Amino acid sequence: MIALVPRSAVQQGLRRARDMLDYANVTTVAAVLGCGRRTSAHDTVPFALWAAARHLGSFEEAFWATARAGGDVDTTSAIAGGVVAATERGAPPAAWLEATEALPEWLPAPSR
């Protein structure tokens, strides 16, 4: 799928992220890939997708991996969380969902 991304800093970052999937140290990966401190796609997307790929079965672990790195935490967590939540086992923890505000009545409830 990386080949579908135009030649760019984002594509280069995605290739690096793929090559770093065996790295477990979030700080090291964030230092190489970036974690949003520059607030640009090439500095957020590769790291967020690395975190999602490393933790596809656990929304909570993907979230904490992005949070530990610092940087643009809300963006990287949203990207990683969205990817993980789209998988069969990637729903946010029930306790987290119970602690959130209810959606507005005009918005249809998500189906699972």
N, CA, C and O atoms as CSV, one atom per row, in Angstrom:
chain,resi,resn,atom,element,x,y,z
A,1,MET,N,N,0.797,-1.195,0.000
A,1,MET,CA,C,0.000,0.000,0.000
A,1,MET,C,C,0.847,1.270,0.000
A,1,MET,O,O,0.382,2.319,-0.445
A,2,ILE,N,N,2.067,1.189,0.487
A,2,ILE,CA,C,2.928,2.371,0.505
A,2,ILE,C,C,3.125,2.909,-0.909
A,2,ILE,O,O,3.256,4.117,-1.108
A,3,ALA,N,N,3.145,2.020,-1.877
A,3,ALA,CA,C,3.348,2.441,-3.268
A,3,ALA,C,C,2.210,3.331,-3.756
A,3,ALA,O,O,2.383,4.068,-4.727
A,4,LEU,N,N,1.049,3.278,-3.102
A,4,LEU,CA,C,-0.075,4.120,-3.500
A,4,LEU,C,C,0.081,5.566,-3.030
A,4,LEU,O,O,-0.618,6.457,-3.512
A,5,VAL,N,N,0.993,5.795,-2.097
A,5,VAL,CA,C,1.258,7.147,-1.608
A,5,VAL,C,C,2.252,7.802,-2.565
A,5,VAL,O,O,3.289,7.214,-2.871
A,6,PRO,N,N,1.953,8.998,-3.036
A,6,PRO,CA,C,2.887,9.661,-3.955
A,6,PRO,C,C,4.284,9.794,-3.337
A,6,PRO,O,O,4.432,9.888,-2.119
A,7,ARG,N,N,5.301,9.800,-4.200
A,7,ARG,CA,C,6.674,10.000,-3.722
A,7,ARG,C,C,6.720,11.301,-2.952
A,7,ARG,O,O,6.447,12.373,-3.491
A,8,SER,N,N,7.069,11.188,-1.689
A,8,SER,CA,C,7.040,12.361,-0.819
A,8,SER,C,C,7.725,12.010,0.492
A,8,SER,O,O,8.159,10.877,0.705
A,9,ALA,N,N,7.811,12.999,1.361
A,9,ALA,CA,C,8.352,12.752,2.698
A,9,ALA,C,C,7.457,11.794,3.468
A,9,ALA,O,O,7.950,11.020,4.288
A,10,VAL,N,N,6.153,11.831,3.220
A,10,VAL,CA,C,5.238,10.893,3.891
A,10,VAL,C,C,5.547,9.467,3.449
A,10,VAL,O,O,5.650,8.569,4.285
A,11,GLN,N,N,5.696,9.251,2.144
A,11,GLN,CA,C,6.006,7.908,1.662
A,11,GLN,C,C,7.333,7.420,2.232
A,11,GLN,O,O,7.446,6.268,2.649
A,12,GLN,N,N,8.322,8.281,2.249
A,12,GLN,CA,C,9.622,7.906,2.812
A,12,GLN,C,C,9.475,7.546,4.292
A,12,GLN,O,O,10.081,6.579,4.754
A,13,GLY,N,N,8.680,8.310,5.033
A,13,GLY,CA,C,8.446,8.015,6.443
A,13,GLY,C,C,7.711,6.704,6.633
A,13,GLY,O,O,8.003,5.962,7.571
A,14,LEU,N,N,6.766,6.408,5.762
A,14,LEU,CA,C,6.037,5.137,5.851
A,14,LEU,C,C,6.972,3.953,5.610
A,14,LEU,O,O,6.850,2.917,6.264
A,15,ARG,N,N,7.896,4.111,4.677
A,15,ARG,CA,C,8.881,3.045,4.442
A,15,ARG,C,C,9.751,2.839,5.686
A,15,ARG,O,O,10.021,1.705,6.082
A,16,ARG,N,N,10.180,3.935,6.291
A,16,ARG,CA,C,10.969,3.818,7.525
A,16,ARG,C,C,10.150,3.168,8.632
A,16,ARG,O,O,10.654,2.315,9.363
A,17,ALA,N,N,8.882,3.572,8.756
A,17,ALA,CA,C,8.012,2.996,9.785
A,17,ALA,C,C,7.878,1.488,9.589
A,17,ALA,O,O,7.950,0.719,10.548
A,18,ARG,N,N,7.685,1.078,8.347
A,18,ARG,CA,C,7.584,-0.360,8.052
A,18,ARG,C,C,8.867,-1.078,8.454
A,18,ARG,O,O,8.828,-2.178,9.006
A,19,ASP,N,N,9.994,-0.451,8.173
A,19,ASP,CA,C,11.280,-1.064,8.506
A,19,ASP,C,C,11.539,-1.094,10.007
A,19,ASP,O,O,12.409,-1.833,10.467
A,20,MET,N,N,10.801,-0.306,10.772
A,20,MET,CA,C,11.015,-0.230,12.220
A,20,MET,C,C,9.967,-1.000,13.020
A,20,MET,O,O,9.895,-0.850,14.240
A,21,LEU,N,N,9.164,-1.811,12.363
A,21,LEU,CA,C,8.108,-2.535,13.089
A,21,LEU,C,C,8.659,-3.475,14.161
A,21,LEU,O,O,7.946,-3.816,15.105
A,22,ASP,N,N,9.900,-3.892,14.028
A,22,ASP,CA,C,10.465,-4.766,15.054
A,22,ASP,C,C,11.051,-3.981,16.231
A,22,ASP,O,O,11.496,-4.588,17.205
A,23,TYR,N,N,11.061,-2.658,16.163
A,23,TYR,CA,C,11.520,-1.831,17.280
A,23,TYR,C,C,10.372,-1.691,18.283
A,23,TYR,O,O,9.239,-1.399,17.901
A,24,ALA,N,N,10.666,-1.898,19.543
A,24,ALA,CA,C,9.641,-1.779,20.573
A,24,ALA,C,C,9.732,-0.461,21.334
A,24,ALA,O,O,8.782,-0.079,22.017
A,25,ASN,N,N,10.864,0.241,21.227
A,25,ASN,CA,C,11.064,1.453,22.009
A,25,ASN,C,C,10.421,2.654,21.317
A,25,ASN,O,O,10.903,3.124,20.287
A,26,VAL,N,N,9.334,3.135,21.896
A,26,VAL,CA,C,8.568,4.236,21.314
A,26,VAL,C,C,9.424,5.492,21.155
A,26,VAL,O,O,9.328,6.188,20.144
A,27,THR,N,N,10.249,5.776,22.139
A,27,THR,CA,C,11.079,6.981,22.092
A,27,THR,C,C,12.042,6.946,20.916
A,27,THR,O,O,12.223,7.953,20.231
A,28,THR,N,N,12.653,5.807,20.679
A,28,THR,CA,C,13.577,5.657,19.557
A,28,THR,C,C,12.844,5.849,18.234
A,28,THR,O,O,13.313,6.573,17.356
A,29,VAL,N,N,11.702,5.202,18.098
A,29,VAL,CA,C,10.935,5.296,16.849
A,29,VAL,C,C,10.479,6.733,16.614
A,29,VAL,O,O,10.559,7.236,15.493
A,30,ALA,N,N,10.005,7.390,17.664
A,30,ALA,CA,C,9.564,8.782,17.521
A,30,ALA,C,C,10.724,9.697,17.139
A,30,ALA,O,O,10.543,10.653,16.384
A,31,ALA,N,N,11.909,9.404,17.659
A,31,ALA,CA,C,13.081,10.218,17.314
A,31,ALA,C,C,13.434,10.086,15.832
A,31,ALA,O,O,13.911,11.039,15.215
A,32,VAL,N,N,13.201,8.919,15.273
A,32,VAL,CA,C,13.519,8.680,13.861
A,32,VAL,C,C,12.388,9.167,12.954
A,32,VAL,O,O,12.639,9.851,11.962
A,33,LEU,N,N,11.145,8.816,13.293
A,33,LEU,CA,C,10.014,9.108,12.420
A,33,LEU,C,C,9.404,10.485,12.647
A,33,LEU,O,O,8.787,11.054,11.748
A,34,GLY,N,N,9.580,11.014,13.850
A,34,GLY,CA,C,8.861,12.220,14.245
A,34,GLY,C,C,7.575,11.810,14.929
A,34,GLY,O,O,7.108,10.681,14.776
A,35,CYS,N,N,7.008,12.732,15.685
A,35,CYS,CA,C,5.760,12.415,16.394
A,35,CYS,C,C,4.838,13.627,16.440
A,35,CYS,O,O,4.012,13.757,17.343
A,36,GLY,N,N,4.985,14.501,15.470
A,36,GLY,CA,C,4.080,15.625,15.367
A,36,GLY,C,C,4.614,16.938,15.893
A,36,GLY,O,O,3.893,17.936,15.879
A,37,ARG,N,N,5.822,16.974,16.344
A,37,ARG,CA,C,6.356,18.249,16.849
A,37,ARG,C,C,6.429,19.299,15.740
A,37,ARG,O,O,6.390,20.499,16.014
A,38,ARG,N,N,6.535,18.850,14.497
A,38,ARG,CA,C,6.567,19.785,13.359
A,38,ARG,C,C,5.177,20.018,12.779
A,38,ARG,O,O,5.015,20.766,11.815
A,39,THR,N,N,4.182,19.376,13.369
A,39,THR,CA,C,2.775,19.499,12.948
A,39,THR,C,C,2.584,19.435,11.439
A,39,THR,O,O,1.968,20.316,10.840
A,40,SER,N,N,3.114,18.395,10.843
A,40,SER,CA,C,2.925,18.160,9.411
A,40,SER,C,C,2.694,16.668,9.197
A,40,SER,O,O,3.026,15.847,10.052
A,41,ALA,N,N,2.127,16.334,8.060
A,41,ALA,CA,C,1.787,14.934,7.782
A,41,ALA,C,C,3.003,14.024,7.833
A,41,ALA,O,O,2.927,12.918,8.368
A,42,HIS,N,N,4.130,14.478,7.277
A,42,HIS,CA,C,5.307,13.593,7.260
A,42,HIS,C,C,5.896,13.397,8.655
A,42,HIS,O,O,6.711,12.498,8.862
A,43,ASP,N,N,5.490,14.229,9.608
A,43,ASP,CA,C,5.990,14.134,10.970
A,43,ASP,C,C,4.981,13.483,11.923
A,43,ASP,O,O,5.273,13.316,13.107
A,44,THR,N,N,3.801,13.115,11.421
A,44,THR,CA,C,2.789,12.486,12.275
A,44,THR,C,C,2.332,11.128,11.738
A,44,THR,O,O,2.257,10.152,12.484
A,45,VAL,N,N,2.029,11.075,10.449
A,45,VAL,CA,C,1.409,9.875,9.874
A,45,VAL,C,C,2.288,8.624,10.000
A,45,VAL,O,O,1.783,7.592,10.443
A,46,PRO,N,N,3.563,8.662,9.639
A,46,PRO,CA,C,4.361,7.435,9.764
A,46,PRO,C,C,4.415,6.901,11.194
A,46,PRO,O,O,4.272,5.698,11.414
A,47,PHE,N,N,4.618,7.786,12.163
A,47,PHE,CA,C,4.669,7.337,13.554
A,47,PHE,C,C,3.319,6.777,14.006
A,47,PHE,O,O,3.266,5.724,14.641
A,48,ALA,N,N,2.242,7.471,13.683
A,48,ALA,CA,C,0.913,7.006,14.096
A,48,ALA,C,C,0.593,5.643,13.492
A,48,ALA,O,O,0.027,4.781,14.165
A,49,LEU,N,N,0.950,5.447,12.230
A,49,LEU,CA,C,0.683,4.144,11.605
A,49,LEU,C,C,1.614,3.067,12.145
A,49,LEU,O,O,1.226,1.902,12.224
A,50,TRP,N,N,2.839,3.437,12.518
A,50,TRP,CA,C,3.728,2.479,13.193
A,50,TRP,C,C,3.080,2.025,14.498
A,50,TRP,O,O,3.032,0.828,14.780
A,51,ALA,N,N,2.582,2.969,15.297
A,51,ALA,CA,C,1.948,2.627,16.579
A,51,ALA,C,C,0.729,1.737,16.357
A,51,ALA,O,O,0.525,0.770,17.091
A,52,ALA,N,N,-0.070,2.056,15.362
A,52,ALA,CA,C,-1.253,1.233,15.075
A,52,ALA,C,C,-0.842,-0.172,14.648
A,52,ALA,O,O,-1.419,-1.155,15.112
A,53,ALA,N,N,0.147,-0.271,13.771
A,53,ALA,CA,C,0.588,-1.585,13.291
A,53,ALA,C,C,1.171,-2.425,14.417
A,53,ALA,O,O,0.975,-3.640,14.443
A,54,ARG,N,N,1.878,-1.801,15.340
A,54,ARG,CA,C,2.473,-2.527,16.471
A,54,ARG,C,C,1.423,-3.000,17.475
A,54,ARG,O,O,1.669,-3.942,18.229
A,55,HIS,N,N,0.247,-2.350,17.492
A,55,HIS,CA,C,-0.754,-2.635,18.526
A,55,HIS,C,C,-2.147,-2.832,17.927
A,55,HIS,O,O,-3.135,-2.359,18.489
A,56,LEU,N,N,-2.229,-3.519,16.807
A,56,LEU,CA,C,-3.520,-3.659,16.124
A,56,LEU,C,C,-4.601,-4.289,16.982
A,56,LEU,O,O,-5.780,-3.994,16.783
A,57,GLY,N,N,-4.252,-5.125,17.909
A,57,GLY,CA,C,-5.257,-5.785,18.736
A,57,GLY,C,C,-5.617,-5.042,20.001
A,57,GLY,O,O,-6.448,-5.515,20.776
A,58,SER,N,N,-5.005,-3.873,20.235
A,58,SER,CA,C,-5.256,-3.176,21.498
A,58,SER,C,C,-5.286,-1.669,21.291
A,58,SER,O,O,-4.250,-1.030,21.106
A,59,PHE,N,N,-6.486,-1.119,21.325
A,59,PHE,CA,C,-6.664,0.324,21.225
A,59,PHE,C,C,-5.889,1.021,22.335
A,59,PHE,O,O,-5.208,2.018,22.092
A,60,GLU,N,N,-5.993,0.498,23.547
A,60,GLU,CA,C,-5.339,1.118,24.698
A,60,GLU,C,C,-3.815,1.160,24.534
A,60,GLU,O,O,-3.196,2.190,24.802
A,61,GLU,N,N,-3.210,0.058,24.100
A,61,GLU,CA,C,-1.758,0.039,23.907
A,61,GLU,C,C,-1.326,0.991,22.794
A,61,GLU,O,O,-0.296,1.654,22.911
A,62,ALA,N,N,-2.099,1.062,21.724
A,62,ALA,CA,C,-1.765,1.992,20.640
A,62,ALA,C,C,-1.853,3.431,21.141
A,62,ALA,O,O,-0.997,4.259,20.827
A,63,PHE,N,N,-2.883,3.720,21.915
A,63,PHE,CA,C,-3.039,5.064,22.467
A,63,PHE,C,C,-1.857,5.432,23.359
A,63,PHE,O,O,-1.275,6.506,23.204
A,64,TRP,N,N,-1.500,4.557,24.284
A,64,TRP,CA,C,-0.414,4.875,25.216
A,64,TRP,C,C,0.932,4.943,24.509
A,64,TRP,O,O,1.811,5.695,24.931
A,65,ALA,N,N,1.108,4.177,23.451
A,65,ALA,CA,C,2.362,4.271,22.688
A,65,ALA,C,C,2.503,5.663,22.084
A,65,ALA,O,O,3.579,6.258,22.143
A,66,THR,N,N,1.428,6.185,21.504
A,66,THR,CA,C,1.507,7.519,20.915
A,66,THR,C,C,1.655,8.576,22.006
A,66,THR,O,O,2.392,9.547,21.829
A,67,ALA,N,N,0.975,8.401,23.112
A,67,ALA,CA,C,1.054,9.389,24.200
A,67,ALA,C,C,2.458,9.452,24.798
A,67,ALA,O,O,2.940,10.534,25.130
A,68,ARG,N,N,3.118,8.296,24.938
A,68,ARG,CA,C,4.474,8.271,25.507
A,68,ARG,C,C,5.467,9.054,24.662
A,68,ARG,O,O,6.448,9.578,25.188
A,69,ALA,N,N,5.229,9.137,23.382
A,69,ALA,CA,C,6.172,9.820,22.494
A,69,ALA,C,C,6.112,11.334,22.638
A,69,ALA,O,O,7.083,12.025,22.327
A,70,GLY,N,N,4.989,11.852,23.102
A,70,GLY,CA,C,4.836,13.302,23.161
A,70,GLY,C,C,4.551,13.854,21.782
A,70,GLY,O,O,4.036,13.145,20.918
A,71,GLY,N,N,4.881,15.106,21.572
A,71,GLY,CA,C,4.616,15.726,20.275
A,71,GLY,C,C,3.151,16.088,20.134
A,71,GLY,O,O,2.523,16.542,21.090
A,72,ASP,N,N,2.614,15.891,18.963
A,72,ASP,CA,C,1.213,16.213,18.674
A,72,ASP,C,C,0.348,15.012,19.056
A,72,ASP,O,O,-0.187,14.313,18.195
A,73,VAL,N,N,0.223,14.791,20.351
A,73,VAL,CA,C,-0.396,13.573,20.880
A,73,VAL,C,C,-1.841,13.411,20.425
A,73,VAL,O,O,-2.260,12.298,20.105
A,74,ASP,N,N,-2.612,14.499,20.390
A,74,ASP,CA,C,-4.009,14.324,19.994
A,74,ASP,C,C,-4.128,13.858,18.543
A,74,ASP,O,O,-5.003,13.055,18.220
A,75,THR,N,N,-3.259,14.352,17.673
A,75,THR,CA,C,-3.312,13.940,16.268
A,75,THR,C,C,-2.813,12.509,16.083
A,75,THR,O,O,-3.476,11.702,15.431
A,76,THR,N,N,-1.652,12.189,16.652
A,76,THR,CA,C,-1.119,10.834,16.462
A,76,THR,C,C,-2.024,9.799,17.124
A,76,THR,O,O,-2.208,8.705,16.590
A,77,SER,N,N,-2.587,10.135,18.280
A,77,SER,CA,C,-3.507,9.200,18.948
A,77,SER,C,C,-4.788,9.015,18.146
A,77,SER,O,O,-5.318,7.907,18.064
A,78,ALA,N,N,-5.284,10.094,17.554
A,78,ALA,CA,C,-6.501,9.982,16.740
A,78,ALA,C,C,-6.263,9.114,15.511
A,78,ALA,O,O,-7.105,8.288,15.156
A,79,ILE,N,N,-5.122,9.299,14.865
A,79,ILE,CA,C,-4.809,8.491,13.679
A,79,ILE,C,C,-4.655,7.025,14.068
A,79,ILE,O,O,-5.301,6.151,13.490
A,80,ALA,N,N,-3.799,6.761,15.049
A,80,ALA,CA,C,-3.568,5.372,15.474
A,80,ALA,C,C,-4.854,4.747,15.998
A,80,ALA,O,O,-5.179,3.610,15.654
A,81,GLY,N,N,-5.583,5.481,16.824
A,81,GLY,CA,C,-6.829,4.957,17.388
A,81,GLY,C,C,-7.868,4.659,16.321
A,81,GLY,O,O,-8.574,3.654,16.403
A,82,GLY,N,N,-7.967,5.524,15.325
A,82,GLY,CA,C,-8.919,5.288,14.244
A,82,GLY,C,C,-8.602,4.035,13.452
A,82,GLY,O,O,-9.500,3.285,13.069
A,83,VAL,N,N,-7.317,3.814,13.208
A,83,VAL,CA,C,-6.906,2.612,12.475
A,83,VAL,C,C,-7.186,1.366,13.311
A,83,VAL,O,O,-7.761,0.397,12.816
A,84,VAL,N,N,-6.786,1.394,14.560
A,84,VAL,CA,C,-6.965,0.224,15.437
A,84,VAL,C,C,-8.448,-0.041,15.674
A,84,VAL,O,O,-8.877,-1.195,15.661
A,85,ALA,N,N,-9.231,1.003,15.888
A,85,ALA,CA,C,-10.667,0.822,16.140
A,85,ALA,C,C,-11.397,0.236,14.934
A,85,ALA,O,O,-12.474,-0.341,15.081
A,86,ALA,N,N,-10.820,0.379,13.756
A,86,ALA,CA,C,-11.446,-0.173,12.552
A,86,ALA,C,C,-11.239,-1.677,12.426
A,86,ALA,O,O,-11.834,-2.318,11.560
A,87,THR,N,N,-10.397,-2.240,13.288
A,87,THR,CA,C,-10.163,-3.682,13.242
A,87,THR,C,C,-11.158,-4.400,14.144
A,87,THR,O,O,-11.813,-3.784,14.984
A,88,GLU,N,N,-11.258,-5.688,13.959
A,88,GLU,CA,C,-12.233,-6.487,14.708
A,88,GLU,C,C,-12.006,-6.461,16.220
A,88,GLU,O,O,-12.966,-6.416,16.989
A,89,ARG,N,N,-10.746,-6.489,16.646
A,89,ARG,CA,C,-10.444,-6.538,18.084
A,89,ARG,C,C,-9.983,-5.199,18.645
A,89,ARG,O,O,-9.495,-5.145,19.774
A,90,GLY,N,N,-10.124,-4.126,17.888
A,90,GLY,CA,C,-9.513,-2.873,18.274
A,90,GLY,C,C,-10.401,-1.847,18.937
A,90,GLY,O,O,-10.049,-0.668,18.959
A,91,ALA,N,N,-11.535,-2.244,19.476
A,91,ALA,CA,C,-12.433,-1.274,20.110
A,91,ALA,C,C,-11.788,-0.676,21.355
A,91,ALA,O,O,-11.015,-1.344,22.041
A,92,PRO,N,N,-12.107,0.581,21.645
A,92,PRO,CA,C,-11.611,1.170,22.891
A,92,PRO,C,C,-12.123,0.377,24.093
A,92,PRO,O,O,-13.171,-0.263,24.007
A,93,PRO,N,N,-11.401,0.412,25.206
A,93,PRO,CA,C,-11.856,-0.306,26.405
A,93,PRO,C,C,-13.248,0.166,26.829
A,93,PRO,O,O,-13.570,1.349,26.714
A,94,ALA,N,N,-14.055,-0.748,27.309
A,94,ALA,CA,C,-15.432,-0.422,27.715
A,94,ALA,C,C,-15.453,0.695,28.752
A,94,ALA,O,O,-16.304,1.582,28.686
A,95,ALA,N,N,-14.532,0.661,29.701
A,95,ALA,CA,C,-14.499,1.703,30.738
A,95,ALA,C,C,-14.239,3.078,30.118
A,95,ALA,O,O,-14.770,4.082,30.593
A,96,TRP,N,N,-13.436,3.127,29.074
A,96,TRP,CA,C,-13.181,4.401,28.402
A,96,TRP,C,C,-14.453,4.901,27.718
A,96,TRP,O,O,-14.782,6.085,27.788
A,97,LEU,N,N,-15.158,3.992,27.060
A,97,LEU,CA,C,-16.391,4.378,26.373
A,97,LEU,C,C,-17.446,4.860,27.366
A,97,LEU,O,O,-18.167,5.821,27.095
A,98,GLU,N,N,-17.531,4.197,28.503
A,98,GLU,CA,C,-18.507,4.593,29.531
A,98,GLU,C,C,-18.195,5.971,30.101
A,98,GLU,O,O,-19.102,6.660,30.568
A,99,ALA,N,N,-16.940,6.385,30.072
A,99,ALA,CA,C,-16.534,7.667,30.651
A,99,ALA,C,C,-16.652,8.830,29.664
A,99,ALA,O,O,-16.352,9.971,30.016
A,100,THR,N,N,-17.084,8.552,28.438
A,100,THR,CA,C,-17.187,9.625,27.445
A,100,THR,C,C,-18.577,10.244,27.470
A,100,THR,O,O,-19.530,9.651,27.975
A,101,GLU,N,N,-18.672,11.432,26.920
A,101,GLU,CA,C,-19.966,12.094,26.794
A,101,GLU,C,C,-20.810,11.347,25.777
A,101,GLU,O,O,-20.287,10.719,24.856
A,102,ALA,N,N,-22.098,11.421,25.952
A,102,ALA,CA,C,-23.015,10.821,24.979
A,102,ALA,C,C,-22.956,11.627,23.682
A,102,ALA,O,O,-22.731,12.837,23.694
A,103,LEU,N,N,-23.160,10.938,22.577
A,103,LEU,CA,C,-23.226,11.621,21.288
A,103,LEU,C,C,-24.514,12.446,21.228
A,103,LEU,O,O,-25.493,12.096,21.887
A,104,PRO,N,N,-24.534,13.515,20.464
A,104,PRO,CA,C,-25.767,14.299,20.327
A,104,PRO,C,C,-26.881,13.419,19.757
A,104,PRO,O,O,-26.623,12.486,18.996
A,105,GLU,N,N,-28.103,13.728,20.131
A,105,GLU,CA,C,-29.243,12.913,19.677
A,105,GLU,C,C,-29.386,12.898,18.163
A,105,GLU,O,O,-29.864,11.914,17.597
A,106,TRP,N,N,-28.974,13.989,17.491
A,106,TRP,CA,C,-29.130,14.066,16.040
A,106,TRP,C,C,-28.140,13.205,15.289
A,106,TRP,O,O,-28.288,12.999,14.085
A,107,LEU,N,N,-27.117,12.690,15.990
A,107,LEU,CA,C,-26.096,11.861,15.355
A,107,LEU,C,C,-26.444,10.396,15.551
A,107,LEU,O,O,-26.594,9.955,16.691
A,108,PRO,N,N,-26.576,9.628,14.476
A,108,PRO,CA,C,-26.900,8.206,14.626
A,108,PRO,C,C,-25.791,7.474,15.385
A,108,PRO,O,O,-24.609,7.776,15.220
A,109,ALA,N,N,-26.179,6.528,16.202
A,109,ALA,CA,C,-25.202,5.730,16.963
A,109,ALA,C,C,-24.401,4.863,16.003
A,109,ALA,O,O,-24.942,4.351,15.023
A,110,PRO,N,N,-23.115,4.699,16.281
A,110,PRO,CA,C,-22.290,3.841,15.409
A,110,PRO,C,C,-22.750,2.393,15.527
A,110,PRO,O,O,-23.200,1.964,16.589
A,111,SER,N,N,-22.640,1.656,14.455
A,111,SER,CA,C,-23.006,0.233,14.474
A,111,SER,C,C,-21.745,-0.593,14.514
A,111,SER,O,O,-20.723,-0.210,13.945
A,112,ARG,N,N,-21.813,-1.703,15.172
A,112,ARG,CA,C,-20.668,-2.626,15.258
A,112,ARG,C,C,-21.127,-3.995,14.938
A,112,ARG,O,O,-20.329,-4.932,14.950
